[in-house]
Amino acid sequence: MGRFIAGTIAVIVGLFVAGVIAVWLFKALLGAAFYLIVGAVVVGGAIYLYGKAKKGLGSGRNQRRIEAAMSTWKQRNR
């Protein structure tokens, strides 16, 4: 009878420890996934805004002025 109780307690403690470790690992993985998703959204938003700003500057007269200035700068700084 003593061995049965000791074995049962050992199994219960083992399951408890395994559950605690599993919950901790699950939280850590979800936290890492959350940070990866937030980072991807931030970087994607920055790329989107950069593209919009570049496209906004690159249309019409402004683009020709920028290209002329770059050409002049390149010729001066050979």
C-alpha positions as CSV (number, residue, x, y, z in Angstrom):
1,M,0.0,0.0,0.0
2,G,2.9,2.4,0.8
3,R,4.5,1.9,-2.6
4,F,1.2,2.5,-4.4
5,I,0.7,5.8,-2.6
6,A,4.3,6.9,-3.2
7,G,4.0,5.9,-6.9
8,T,0.7,7.8,-7.2
9,I,2.2,10.9,-5.6
10,A,5.3,10.7,-7.8
11,V,3.1,10.5,-11.0
12,I,0.9,13.4,-9.8
13,V,4.0,15.5,-9.1
14,G,5.6,14.5,-12.4
15,L,2.4,15.5,-14.3
16,F,2.3,18.8,-12.4
17,V,6.0,19.6,-13.2
18,A,5.5,18.6,-16.9
19,G,2.4,20.8,-17.1
20,V,4.2,23.8,-15.5
21,I,7.1,23.4,-18.0
22,A,4.6,23.0,-21.0
23,V,2.7,26.2,-20.0
24,W,5.9,28.2,-19.5
25,L,7.2,27.0,-22.9
26,F,3.9,27.8,-24.6
27,K,3.9,31.3,-23.2
28,A,7.5,31.8,-24.3
29,L,6.7,30.7,-27.8
30,L,3.5,32.8,-28.1
31,G,5.4,35.8,-26.8
32,A,8.1,35.3,-29.4
33,A,5.5,34.9,-32.1
34,F,3.8,38.1,-30.9
35,Y,7.0,40.1,-31.1
36,L,7.8,38.7,-34.6
37,I,4.3,39.7,-35.8
38,V,4.6,43.2,-34.3
39,G,8.0,43.6,-35.8
40,A,6.8,42.5,-39.2
41,V,3.9,45.0,-39.1
42,V,6.2,47.8,-38.1
43,V,8.8,47.1,-40.8
44,G,6.1,46.5,-43.4
45,G,4.4,49.8,-42.5
46,A,7.7,51.6,-42.7
47,I,8.4,50.2,-46.2
48,Y,4.9,51.1,-47.3
49,L,5.3,54.7,-46.0
50,Y,8.7,55.0,-47.6
51,G,7.3,53.9,-50.9
52,K,4.4,56.3,-50.7
53,A,6.8,59.2,-49.9
54,K,9.2,58.2,-52.7
55,K,6.4,58.0,-55.2
56,G,5.0,61.3,-54.0
57,L,8.4,63.0,-54.5
58,G,9.0,61.2,-57.8
59,S,6.2,62.6,-59.9
60,G,6.3,65.4,-62.4
61,R,8.4,68.5,-62.0
62,N,9.9,67.6,-58.6
63,Q,11.3,64.4,-60.0
64,R,13.0,66.2,-62.9
65,R,14.5,68.8,-60.5
66,I,15.8,66.0,-58.2
67,E,17.4,64.2,-61.2
68,A,19.0,67.4,-62.5
69,A,20.4,68.2,-59.1
70,M,21.8,64.6,-58.8
71,S,23.3,64.9,-62.3
72,T,25.0,68.2,-61.4
73,W,26.2,66.8,-58.1
74,K,27.7,63.7,-59.8
75,Q,29.4,65.8,-62.4
76,R,31.0,68.1,-59.8
77,N,32.1,65.2,-57.6
78,R,33.9,63.0,-60.0
